[in-house]
């Protein structure tokens, strides 16, 4: 029997338009684990180009990687700057 070969799933491969990106981040923001949203920001930043997002956010590329790596707990200011660099804004709505 032949073995099936699978490629590694990378969400960044599917994050091409602003509506899809906003839906993805919104869904991840609803998870009670804040690491899920931070990881999703990393996915989107990779899809848009880490160097480009770092520059727009006023961060060094390495600083951006560090802020969005697994287990990191970035400051709110960093998250806000990355979200704005992505051309998005965080909003709240009544539950």
N, C-alpha and C positions, 0 to 999 in steps of 0.2 A: 504494500500500500504506500502510495506517495505521501510525503509529508507536506502539509500545507504551510506555506510561508506567509507570515503576517508582518506588516510594517507597524512600527510604533505609532500610536495615535498622538497627534499634536494639534491641540485646539487652535493654535496660531495659524494653521493651514486653512482654517475656515472663517477666520475673522477678517473679512475684506471690506464690508461696508458699515457705515456708522450705525445703522439700525440694528444689524446683527450684533455689533460690538456692544451697544447699549443694552440689548436684551440679555446677552451673555453676562455682562457685569451686574445687571439688576438681579438676575437669577442667583448669581454667586453671592451677592450682598445679602440675600435672604437667608443664607446658611448661617446657623448660629456660631460656626467656627470662623473667626476673622481671617484665619490663614487661607481659607478658600478664596476670599475676595482678593487678598494680596497675590495669591498664585494666579488668579484670573487677570489681574493687572499686568503681571509678568507676561502672560500669554499674549495679551493685546499689545504690550510694548514690543515684544518680539515680532509680532505680525506687522507692526508699523515701523520697525527699525529702532533698536535700542539706542543707537547713537543719536538719531534724530529726536527721539523722545527725551533723552537725557539733555540735549542741548536746549530744547524748548522748555524743559522744566527747570533749567538752570542748575543741573546736576552734572557731575562727571559720569561717564559711562560706567566705570567701576562702582561708583556710589549707587547708581541705579540698580545694577545687578545685585549688589549687596542688600539694598533695601527690599528687593522683590524676591530674594531667594527663600527657599523653604525654611521655615522656622524663624524668619525675621519678624520683627514687630516695628514696622516703620512708624514714624511720628505722623500725626494727622496732617501736619503741614506738607510733609513729603507726599503723602497720598493725594492731597488736594492738588499739589503742583503737577503730579503725574496725570491725574484725571484731566486737568485743564490742558496739559500738553497734548493729550489725546483728542482735544476738541470737544470734551464732554463736561458736564457739571453734575454734581451730586444734588439730588432733591429728595425731599421727604413728602409723604402723603399720609393722611389719617388712615389708621388700620381699620 
